[in-house]
Amino acid sequence: MNQIHNSNICEISRQFGLNLDQMMDFSASINPLGLSKKAEKKLRENLAAVLHYPDPQCSALIKTLAQFHGLGEDQILIGAGSTEFIYALPHVLKVQHPLIVTPTFREYENALEGATEGQGGGVHYFETQEEDGFELNVESLLFALTRGYDALFLCNPNNPTGTRTEKRDLRKILDQAERQKVWLILDEAFIDFTEEESMKEEAGASSRLVILRSLTTFFALPGLRVGYMISNSQVIKKFHQAKEPWRVNALAQVAAVESLKDKAYIARTKELVKRERERLIHGLRSIPGFIPYPSAANFLLVQLHPSLNMSAAELRENLIPHGLLIRDCNSFHHIGPFFFRMAVRSRKENSVLVKILRQVCKDRP
């Protein structure tokens, strides 16, 4: 069943009569630095680009990404956000018996249910466990891949848990996927914060690896919708043939190219997120009943202890009148009602959230 994303800040601001500009959105994990200043300047200089059709091949962006990652241009395909590829994958690869490592991004399930319904297939789940900190049990997964699945969906670092599977373990999973003829769909939407852990170098030689990347979170471009796929040239060609033209608008291409070239912005982002993430974890741990999990991304999964007698949905509702929005994780597969996800934002914003969380808990009967 398709779920409405509960971080629709525009609808929430209307519903509660709040000023959109005064709300702090911790439900969407967007770079607290905002858009690259160089990208912003380039956008202003290129507003006239909207008078022309965009480059359907996204040639400049593909060239920039190939240089950025050290890959061949024939290994990259641009889309209107990585979500476009998530919904195309089941059809282009003819997926019928997928396995999803959960809890994870809900769009995999939504896309697969629509594609496999009535086709004799079905969605299956490999559940990571709360008592293991939602870390992936690699050996168990390797065994599971012998059971006749045709695709494995794995997010790394994972959303919403923030856990990262080490590259050496991902190589084991890829080797098993090759042996069992299973597509490995690896979503690296949050790998920018630890780029060295990306599996992009393995993509060219693999017949089964498809990597999804996004410029939404790290480069703060959620409104322009631009993402990309990395795989071997034959897979890229197959998806290119099935793709609609002009999906990525001209300004999105301009902003993406300039953002990728802004090395100082990239370095500042990594430094800021790492520093504020640790500070935020420390602040949350100082509130009785709040249990933040370690994270390799720009967000944190937080568990509410049962002694608080409060669900994540209730906490979310209590925060909205304060102009704060978090992500209740109950809609994620098998995670339960006591978990929420929150973005790592600026020091000032993080401090405000911790202060309000402490006050909300103090005022609760």
C-alpha positions, -999 to 999 in steps of 0.1 A, spaced: 0 0 0 13 34 -9 21 56 21 20 94 23 53 107 34 47 124 68 73 151 62 51 172 39 60 204 56 38 225 33 6 206 41 15 205 78 21 243 79 -14 249 64 -31 224 87 -16 239 118 -17 275 107 21 279 109 44 301 89 64 279 66 95 301 69 95 297 107 94 259 107 125 238 113 121 206 92 141 178 108 121 152 89 139 158 56 177 152 57 189 181 37 223 197 39 221 224 67 245 246 46 218 248 20 225 251 -17 261 257 -28 266 294 -33 284 288 -65 254 267 -77 230 295 -66 250 321 -86 251 299 -117 213 294 -114 207 331 -114 230 335 -144 212 308 -164 175 316 -158 171 320 -195 177 283 -199 140 277 -191 132 292 -225 148 261 -242 143 224 -240 169 208 -217 197 186 -230 180 152 -231 213 134 -228 224 155 -198 259 155 -214 276 182 -193 263 165 -161 273 131 -171 308 143 -180 311 161 -146 299 130 -127 323 107 -147 352 130 -137 340 133 -101 338 95 -96 365 84 -119 341 64 -141 333 60 -177 305 82 -191 288 51 -204 284 39 -168 261 68 -157 225 76 -164 207 108 -152 172 108 -138 147 131 -121 158 119 -87 168 84 -78 131 76 -71 126 76 -109 149 46 -112 134 28 -82 100 27 -100 116 18 -133 138 -10 -120 111 -37 -115 99 -32 -151 132 -29 -169 149 -58 -150 116 -78 -149 119 -83 -112 94 -109 -98 109 -123 -66 126 -94 -48 142 -94 -13 143 -61 6 166 -56 36 144 -38 62 136 -14 78 144 8 49 131 34 24 95 27 18 96 35 -20 112 2 -28 82 -17 -15 57 7 -31 74 3 -65 77 -35 -62 42 -41 -51 28 -23 -81 51 -42 -105 48 -77 -91 11 -77 -82 -8 -104 -102 25 -116 -118 30 -147 -96 58 -129 -76 58 -110 -44 79 -89 -21 100 -107 6 119 -92 35 152 -98 53 147 -81 86 176 -66 106 170 -67 144 166 -40 170 187 -60 195 216 -60 169 213 -22 165 198 -29 130 232 -40 118 231 -63 88 239 -100 95 259 -106 63 262 -144 66 225 -149 71 219 -127 40 243 -147 19 224 -178 28 190 -161 21 202 -153 -15 202 -190 -23 164 -192 -20 155 -181 -55 152 -144 -54 159 -123 -85 167 -90 -69 181 -77 -36 173 -41 -25 199 -27 0 203 9 12 238 19 24 240 38 46 205 27 54 175 49 57 162 53 85 187 35 107 219 52 95 238 19 97 265 14 71 276 -20 58 314 -22 52 327 -25 17 343 -58 23 309 -72 33 292 -56 3 317 -74 -20 308 -107 -4 271 -99 -11 279 -89 -47 299 -121 -53 269 -142 -40 245 -121 -61 266 -129 -92 267 -166 -84 229 -168 -78 220 -144 -107 204 -119 -84 203 -82 -92 220 -62 -64 202 -28 -62 224 -7 -40 210 26 -29 238 50 -20 217 81 -16 236 89 16 271 76 8 284 111 0 293 115 36 317 85 34 324 84 -4 353 60 1 328 33 10 310 35 -23 308 4 -45 310 25 -77 344 10 -87 329 -25 -88 300 -14 -110 317 -15 -144 329 -51 -141 298 -65 -125 269 -79 -144 245 -76 -115 252 -44 -96 230 -13 -100 238 17 -78 214 45 -72 227 79 -62 210 112 -54 219 149 -53 190 156 -30 204 154 5 241 162 4 238 189 -23 205 203 -11 186 200 -44 153 183 -34 132 207 -53 151 203 -86 148 164 -87 181 151 -100 197 117 -93 217 91 -113 224 54 -118 258 38 -119 262 3 -135 279 -14 -164 274 0 -199 249 -26 -210 226 -21 -181 228 17 -186 219 13 -222 189 -9 -213 176 18 -190 183 46 -214 162 29 -240 133 27 -216 136 62 -203 113 91 -212 131 121 -228 135 155 -211 130 142 -176 157 164 -160 151 201 -164 177 226 -175 182 243 -142 186 210 -124 214 201 -147 231 235 -142 228 233 -104 241 198 -102 272 204 -124 282 235 -104 275 218 -70 298 188 -79 326 213 -88 324 231 -55 351 212 -36 351 237 -6 313 232 -2 317 194 -2 345 196 24 325 220 47 295 198 45 313 167 56 330 185 84 298 202 96 277 170 96 303 149 114 307 175 141 271 183 147 260 147 145 282 138 175 271 169 193 234 161 187 239 125 198 254 138 231 224 162 235 198 135 230 215 111 254 212 138 281 174 135 279 161 105 299 144 79 277 159 91 244 182 65 227 200 77 196 216 51 173 250 56 157 248 69 121 270 72 90 246 97 74 232 132 81 203 119 102 198 99 134 174 71 143 161 77 178 142 53 200 119 63 228 121 42 259 88 26 269 91 43 303 83 76 286 48 62 278 49 81 245 50 70 209 70 87 181 37 98 165 27 115 198 61 132 201 58 144 165 24 160 172 37 177 204 66 192 184 46 207 155 31 236 175 67 246 183 74 247 146 95 215 146 90 185 124 105 150 129 99 118 110 77 92 128 92 59 116 61 37 122 55 35 84 88 18 79 85 -20 77 87 -38 111 103 -9 131 75 -2 156 59 29 171 88 41 193 113 52 167 117 86 149 143 99 125 157 134 127 181 153 104 214 167 115 209 205 110 228 236 121 241 239 157 215 265 165 186 245 151 199 213 168 202 231 201 166 244 198 153 209 191 171 193 221 158 221 243 122 216 232 124 178 234 136 182 270 107 206 278 81 184 261 92 154 282 93 175 314 57 188 308 43 154 301 23 139 330 
